[in-house]
Amino acid sequence: NTVSKANFESTPFSSVDDVLNGRVAGLNFSSSSGDPGSSNMVTIRGVSSLLGTPNPLYVIDGVVVGKGADNAAIMESWNPLSAIDPNAIENVSVLKDASATALYGSRGANGVILITTKKGKFNQKTRFEFSTETGVQDRAFDKLKLLTADEYIKVGGILMWNSNPKGTYLSLEEAKKAYLLTYEPNYVKGNPDATADWSGTNTNWQKVVTRTSSVVNTYNFSASGGGANTSFRIGGTYYENQPLVKQSNFNRISINSAVDHKASDKLKFGMNLNYSNIKRDTYSGGRSVGNPVTSSIMLSPLRPIYNADGTFNQDLGQGATSGFNPVSIQEEAREYATINTLIGSVNADYQFVKNFYFNSLFGMQAQFIKEMQNIGAGRALYTIQDPTKGALRDERSTIFDYNWSNTLSYRNNFNSRHDLQAYVGMEFQNHTYNNLSLFSVSQSDPRPYFEFAEEVFGGNNDQEWRQISYFGRLNYTLDKKYTISGQLRRDGNSTLGDQKFGNFYSVGGSWNVMNESFVPKAFSSLTLRGSYGVLGNIPFAD
């Protein structure tokens, strides 16, 4: 399956995998959060991994960027694919069967998604493009109806009526008054012993923590062109998303470039470079009462947001935790991050003898993530936090990946009937992850500096793995109708134990029925495929 650039240019999504949802047969998409930048789960033809992520492997312009694994230390989750500007994509190919995914060995067992970014064209005058769009997002399914204050009191009265001996209350109105006196005494007018009239508070907690709609703005600019031997493209995008949850934001500036050069009829060079800077404001996703979205559906509508003196009301009723007014959490327990991502590759293709080619590609991905959490005094999101003190957490993560592949190939089309391609090569991959953290639960000042801390805890986490691979591939096509192929790959990964190497193979065939004379014109495409393969999985190298 191939998804064209038109699908990426016309959608207001923040990440590539969001766009693929519903556009690829056999691809299932799910997200634990609607917050832009949060991680997603993508499966192709079901779950293929018992350990590790079930997500497919993503390859961008030849750079193996991983499986979209969550690298967040503070944020509820982080999807590294959000660093890629969907407007810079030319097309996406989804590899599903064993014959195709075996090309990537042990890391391709869950499927492979190949992303190709836009390039310039040879012999084309410089072309400038500018576009802008504004989109509005709303809840796709909003059937959760919360009780109003009147309904809440009525249900409370029914609770009292059913949970006490028969005859305790002479009417539902009397039971409602008893409920208010028992569970909402501070919100009753007059003398509680004489009357139990509701004070008039009717808080819709869902509305106060969410926006009515999400506004997405995108601005794109690009210049592309080329001469007889060189083509280029450079583009930039500013993407701004104000999600449905208040105080959350997602802003991305991205720059992408591509240069291709023909040094001669036999030697070609290419370079692709993508950079993005993301500023993200989000909120606590776990800790049920610390999550403003979760707590907003559990609080009594009889409780006001603010006290009479303008301070936040933290007396939220039975079952609520003091200090976790969801509006105060949004304003005084902030989580925010800055993510800088660089993805680049250089490649060379040289025909050193007729029909014989040598290709070399070096690709790298670097991510620099700075996450901050600043919690005001009285918002004890951590059990060890002093309620009279604030908390501050600072996480700095660096993720660096690179891969270098070299391939020798023979490609020949002879007698106008036979198309033969044979490849042998090797690939090396390296991944490093470094994290440095500081944490304090004794902040005496709301400003985000550890100089106001009485005690600071620190830690670090460093990981690295390497993989080397050897592979061979053979493709043969007859009359542009019948194709057979075979792959063999041997992978060795440093995360494995005593047996670090594994062999993987696949065989396949296809019949392009469309090139037969008997096919009705009603068909636009018809191909029958079959394949068999043995694939591997390395859960600690996701």
N, C-alpha and C positions, 0 to 999 in steps of 0.2 A: 504494500500500500504506500502511496505517495500523496502527501498533503501539500498543495501548492501555496505560493506566497499570498494569493488572494485571501485565503482563510486567516492568515496572520495579520494582514493589513486592515481587516475590517472588524476586528474584535478588540474590546477594551481590557483584555486580560493582562495580568502582570507577568505570567510565566508561560513557557512553551507548552508544558504538559497540560495546562488549563485549556489551551486551544485544541489539543488533540482529542479532548473529551467529546465523544459522539461522532467523530469524523473518521475513525478507523475501526473496521470490523474486527472483533475479537479483542479489542482493547477495553478494559474496564478501569474506570477512574473513580476515586473517592477521596474526599478531603475531610479532615477532622475539624477544620475551621474555615470560615469564609474570609478570614483576615488575609489581605494580600501579602505574599511573601511566606506564608505558612506552608509546611511540607504537605505533599500529596502522596497517595499510594496509587501506582499504575501497575496493572498486571496485564500480560498478554497471554491469551489462551489459558487463563487460570494461574494459580500460584505454583511456582516451580521450586521454591526454596523452603526447607524446613527451618533453617537458621538464616539470619541476616535479612536484609530487605528483599521483598519480592519484586522490586522495581526493575525495569530493564536497564541495560547499559546505554549511556548517552555518549555519542561521539560527535563533536562539533568541528567541522573542517579538518577531520583527521585527528583531532585532539581527544583522547579518551578522558572525559571529565567525570566519570563515575556514574553512580546510580541515583543521583538526587538525594543522597543520604542527609539526614538532619545533622547539621554541624553546630546547632545553637547550644550555648551554655546557660543563658538566662532566658532568652525568648522562648515562648511556648514551643515554637519550632521554627526552622529556617529552611527554605527550599533554595539551594544554590542555583537552580535553573532560573530563578527570578532575576538573576543578574544578566540574563540574555534578553536583549530587546527583540520581541517578536517581529517588529517591523523590519529588522535587518535580515530576516530569514527568506531565502529563495525557495526552499522546499524541505520537507521532512520525509524520509523513507523509514518505514517500520518493517524490520526483519523479524519474521515469526517462526518459520519452520527450521528444522535442524540443519538443513543444508546451508541456509544463510547464516544462522547464528553461530555455527561451528567455526566461522571465520575468526571469531573473537574468543574461541576456546572457553576456558573456565569462567570467564567473566560474562559470557554471553548466554548463559543458560536460561535467563528470564526473558530473552529477546533483546534486540538491539534497535535503538532509534538513532538514525543518522541525520544530522542537521547540517544543511549547507547554507551558508550565508551568501548574501548578494555580492556580485562582482560587476566590474565594468565590462564593456564590450570593445573588441578591436575594431579599428576603422570607424569609429563613431565620434561625432563632434561632442564636446563637453555638454552635458545635459544637467540642468539644475532642477531640482524638485523640492517643493515645500507643501506640506499638508498639515492640517490641524483638525482635530475632532473633539467633540465633547459627548460623553455618554453618561447615562444615569442608570444606576443599578438599584434594585429593590429586592426585598425578600421574595424568593421564588415560591416558597410555601409558608404562609403565615396563618396557620389555623389554631395556634395556641392562644386561646382566649382566657385572660385572667379575670378574676372576680373584681367587680367594682366594690366600693365601700359598702353600699347597700346589700349587695349579694354576699359579701364576706360576713356581714353581721347576721344575715339570715341563716347562712350555713352554720355560723357559730351558735345561733339559737337552736337549730336542729341538733347540733352536737350535744348541747346541754340537755335538751329534751330527751334524747335517746340514751344518754349516759347516766341518767338519774332515775330513781324509782318512780313508778307511775303515780301521778298526783302531785309531784313536787312543784310543778308549774301549772297554772290554770290556763295559760295561753302561750302562743309562740312569742308574743310581744314580751311577756314576762321572762321567758327563757332567753330572749335576745338581750334583755337588760342584765340578766344574771351573767351572761357571757362577757358583756362589756365590763361589768364590775369585777369579774374574776381575772380576765386576761388583758383588758385595756383600760385600767382604772384611771390612767393619766389623760385619757382622751374622752372623758365624760364631763359634760357641763354640770354646773351646780353642785349640790350636795349629793355625793355618791349614795348616801343612805336613803335619799328621798326619790331621786330620779336617775335615769341613766340615758339621757339623750346624747346622741352622737355629736361630737364637736364640729363636724363638718369637713374634716380632713379626708381627701380622696386622692391618694398618690398613685399614679401609674408608673411604677418603678421601671418598667420596660422602656417607656417613652423618654424618661429622664436620662437613661444611659445610652440610648441609641439615637441616631439621626433618622429622619423620615426617609431619606434616600442617600445613595452614595454617588458622588460626582467624580467622573474620571475625565481628565484633560490630557491630550497627547499632542505634541508638536514635533514634526519630523522635517529634517532638511538633509539633502544629499546632493552630491555632484559626482557624475560618472562620465566616462568616455574612454578614448584610447586612439592610438595610431596603428600603424601597420605591425609594430612589434611589441607595444606596451599598452596595457589597459589598466584602468584604475577606478576605484570608487571609494568615496569617503562620505560618511553619513553620521548624523547625530540626532538624538531623540531626547525630549524631556517628557517624562510620564509622571502625572500627579494623580493620586487616588486618595480620596477621603472616604474611608470605609464606613459601614453602618454604625459601628461602635464609636462613640464619642472619644475624643482624645487620641484616637489612633490615626496614623497617617503613613503613606508610603510614597516617597518621591525618588525618582530614578533619573539620573543623567547618564546617557550612554553614547559612546563614540565607537564607530566601527569603520575599518578600512581594509581594502584588498588591492593588491598590485600583482599583475601577471606580466611576465616578460619573456619574449622569444629571443634568446641570444643567437640562435641559428635554427635551421630546419630540424636539427637533431637535439638541441638543448633548450629546455624551458625551465623557468623559475617561477615560483609563486610565494606570496606572503599574505597572511590574514591576521588582523589584530582587532580585538574587541575589548573595550574598557567600559566599566560602569561604576558609578558611585551611587549608593542607595542610602537614604536616611529614612529610618523606620521607627515610628512610635507605636508601641503595642501595649498589651495589658497582660496581667497574670492569667494563664490559661488553666492552671491547676488550682489546688487549694480551694475547694468549692466556694467557701464564703469569700475568698480573696478574688474570685473571678466575678467582675461586676455583671456580666451577662447571666451567669448561673444564679447569683444571689438575687437578681432583680425579679426572678419568677417565684421566689420563696418568701418574700417579705410581705407583711401586712400592709394593705392600702391605707389603714388608719394611722400609720406612722408618717409624720412629716419628714421632709428632707432636712430642714433647718430648724433649729431652736429659735425661740423668740429673740434672742440676742444676736442671731445671724450665724452662730456656730453650727457645725454639722451635728445633727441629731444622731447619737450613737445608741440610743435606747430603742432597739428595733423589734422588741417583742420576743415571745417565747421561741426558742430554737435558733435565734440569731446570735451572732457573736459580737460583743461590744468592740467598737473600733472599725467595723467593716461595713459602714454605710457605703453602698456601691459608688455613689457620687464622690464621696471623699476619697475612696480608693482610686478612682480615675484621676482625680486632681492632685492627690498627695502621695501616691505610690506609683511612680512612673517607671516604665521600662522603655528604653530606646537604644537604638543601635546604628552604627555606621558601617557599611560593608563596601569595600573596594575590591573589584574583581578584574583580573587581566587574563585573557585567553588569547593565545597566539600560536601560529604555526608557520613554518617555512618548508618549502618542498622543492625538489629538483627532479626532473625527468630527462634522461639522456638515452638516446638511441645510438649505441656504440657500434652495432653491426645491424645489417638489415634484419628487421623483425625481432631483434633482441633489444630489450630496454632495461635500464636500471633506474629505480625510483627510490629516493630517500626523503623521509619526512620527520621533522622534529617538531613536537608540539608541547606546550606547557600551559598550565593553569595555576594562577596564584590568587588566593583570597585572603584578605586582611579584615578581620571582624573585630569591632570594638563594641561591647555590650555594657550598658550601665543600668543599674536598678537603684532608685533613690526612694526610700520609704520614709514618710514623715513619722514623727513621734505619735504614739497612740494607735498606729496601724501595724499591729504585731503579726506580720505575715509569717515570721519565723518563731517557733516555739521558744527559742533561746533568747529572743529579743526582749529587752527591757521596755515595758509599755510607755515609759517616760522618755525613751530615747528613740532616735531614728536608726535606720539601717542603710548601708551603702555597699554596693557590690560592683566590682569592675572586672570584666573578663576580656582578655585580649587573645585572640586565636589567629593563627597563621596556618593555612593549608596550601601546600605546594605539590603539584603533580607534574610529571613530564613523561613523555613517551617518545622513543626514537625507533622508527621502523625502516628497514632496508629490504627492497624487493627486487629480484631479478626475474624478468618475464620474457616469454616468447609469445608473440601474437601474429597470427597469419590468417589471411582469408584467401583461399585459392580455389581456382576453377569455378568461382562464383557460386559454389555450393557449400563449401566446408569452411567453418570458422573455428579455429583452434586457438586456445589460450592456455598457457601453462605458467605457474608462478611458484617460486620458492623464495623464502625470506626469513628474517628474524626480527624480533621486536623486544625492546626493553622498556619496562615501566617502573617508575619510582613514586612513592607517595610518602609525604611527611606531614605530621600534624603536631603543632606546638601550641600549648595554652598556658597562660600565666594569669592567676586570679588573685584578687584582694577582696576581703570581706570584713565588714564591721557591723555590729549590732549595738553600738554605743555612740551614735552620732549626737552631738549636742547642738548641731546647727543644721538646718535643712539644705544648705549649699552642698553640692556634690564634691567635697574634698575630704580626704582622709585626715587632714590636719585637725579636724574637729572630732576625731574618734579617740576614745579612751583606750581602745585595744583593737588591733588589726590582725586578721588572720590571712596568711598567704599560702599559695600552693601552685604547683605546675604539673603539666601532663604532656609528655612527649612520646610520639609514636612514629614508627617508620616501617614500611614494607617494600619489597622489591619483587619484580617478576620478570623472567626472561622466557621467551617463546620462540619456537622454530615451527615453520608451517610450509605447507605445499598445497597447491590447488590446480585442478585441471577442469576446463570447460570445453565442450565440443558441441557445435550446433550444425545441423544438416538442413539445408534448404530453408533456413530461417523458420523451421517448424519444430524440429525435434532436438532437444537439448539434454545432454547428460553431464553431470558434474560430480566431482569428488574432492573432499578436503581432508587433510591430515594435519593435526597440530599437537605439539608437545609443549606443555606449560610447566614452569617451575616457580613456586611462590615461597617467599621466606616465612610466611605466617604458618605454614604447615609443619608437621612434626618431622619424624625421621624420613618419611616418604614425601619429598617435596615436589616430585614431578608426576605428571599424569598425561596420558595420551588420549586424544579426542579425535573423532573422525565422523564423516557423514558422506552419504551418497544420495544423489537425487536425479530426477528427470522431469521434463516438462514437454507438453505438446501444445504448440500455439495453433489452436484449431481455427483461428481467424484467417490463417493463410491457406486454408483448404478451400477448394472451389465450391464445395457443397454447403458451406455455412450460409444460412439465411441472412439477409441484409438487416434483419431486426436486431442482430447482435452488434455491439460496438467493440466488445472485447470478450474473448473466450479462451482461457488457457487452463489446461489440466496439469496439476503438479503432484508430485509425490516425492517423499524423502525419508531417509532413516539416518539417525545419528546418535552418537554417544557424547553427551555434554557433561561438563563438570560444574562445580560450584564452590566458591571460596568465601564463606560468610564473613570472614574477618578482613577481607580486602574489598569491601563495598565502598 
